[in-house]
């Protein structure tokens, strides 16, 4: 059994060497590969990763030309992975490398396609925890995810599911959304969660909001499906309003025209703006998906061609 460990690297010049060293010590010799994907780091992470890949043939390195985002970097690593399982782990030491064995044991014992981790206590910042809760809540409804399943970034995926995931070539990959397209055979295991050792989290409110939009418009038809009840509610409100105005016209006093016109313009105009915004998101995503925008662009690759 061979294991691929995929690490998206961003501004981790002070931590990535120590992480690789701990992985080399924690994993069985000659039974793993470590794939470092530099996601457009602004520090000297690229130079550190190049050195690490030159010192150990089990450490593979790919550098992207700019920052494409964590999921795109992970997709790049998955395309070049060759292991029977792939484990995604962050570059900040909050997921101890020694816990990887728990994911493998859980997958082997339960025959799971995917194993997610969960924590007794999360050491993320408050806003990150709130953002994660919101994403988990919304994915329960949009992706039909079990409500008690925490979608952690520290997870294991079996080779058969990896082969299905990498068939997706669009510019907006969401790994968890792709997983739920292909399997419900998912296990969980509790692991330790440590405090961040270096720097600050790369997750910002902007990135969390962008992730929410990708989930909403790329992996769910819910907004479009809301058109019908919204349309029916609008039609019903309009019918009631017309009935009321007609009755007032018959009984008196007559309603003031500017009041009716202003209310209807605000109501219908606001509704049109909302619906056009949602429709614009879909059209925009569809356009970008068909425009040839890549998931990632490789600047340097120590591995060669992706596996067959």
Residue, then its C-alpha position, 0 to 999 in steps of 0.5 A: x500500500x502506497x500513500x500520497x501526502x498532498x500539501x498545498x503550500x502558501x507562505x510557509x518558508x518557516x514551517x514546511x521543512x519541519x513538516x516534511x521532516x516529521x512526515x518522513x519520520x512518521x510514515x513507513x519508509x519507501x511506502x509514501x510520496x509527499x507532493x508539495x504544491x506551491x500556490x504562488x507563495x510570496x516568500x521563499x517557500x518555492x526555494x525551500x520546497x525545491x531544496x527538499x525535493x532535491x534531498x529526497x526522491x520521495x518528496x515531489x514538488x510542483x510550483x504554480x505561477x500564481x495563487x490559484x487557491x487551496x482547492x486548485x492546488x490540491x487538485x494539481x497534487x491529486x493529478x500527480x499522485x500515485x498512491x493507493x490513498x491520498x491524504x490532504x494536510x495543511x502546511x501549518x502543523x495544526x494537523x499533526x503528521x503522526x495522526x495520518x496513521x489513524x486515517x489509514x487504519x479507519x479506511x482499511x478497517x471500514x473499507x471507506x472511500x473517504x475518511x474525514x477527521x474531526x476534533x475534540x477542540x479546534x484551535x482555529x481563530x473565532x472567525x475561522x470557526x464561525x466560517x467553517x460552521x456556516x460552510x458545514x451548515x450550508x453544505x448539509x442542505x446544498x450537497x445533502x451532507x449528513x449534518x453531523x459530518x464535519x468537512x475538514x481539510x485533513x482527509x483521506x481519499x481512496x484511489x478509485x475516488x481520486x480517479x473520478x475527482x480528477x476528471x473535473x477540469x473546470x476552474x472552480x474545484x470544490x473537493x468536498x462537493x466532488x466527493x459527494x458526487x461520487x460516494x457516500x461511503x465515508x468514515x470519520x476519525x477523531x484526531x488532535x488539533x494543534x495551535x498554529x505554529x507560524x504566521x497567521x491563517x490564510x483564510x480571510x472573510x473574502x476567501x470564505x465568501x468566495x467559497x460559499x459562492x462557489x458551493x452555491x452556484x457551482x455545486x447546487x441548483x438551489x438558487x434556480x429552484x427558488x425562482x418558482x416559489x418566489x415567483x408564485x409568492x410575487x404573483x400571489x402578492x400582486x393578485x391580493x394587492x390588485x384585489x385590495x385596490x379594486x375593492x378600495x376603488x369600489x368602496x372608496x376612498x380611491x388610493x393615491x396613484x403615486x403610492x401604488x406606483x412607487x410601491x409596485x416599482x420598488x417591489x418588482x424592481x427589487x425582485x428583478x435585481x435579485x433574480x438578475x443577480x442570481x442569474x448573472x452568477x450562473x451565466x458568469x460561472x458558466x462563461x468562465x467554465x467554458x472560457x478555457x480558464x485553467x485550474x492551475x498553471x505550472x511554473x516548475x515541476x520536479x515530477x514529470x508527466x501525471x500518472x496514467 
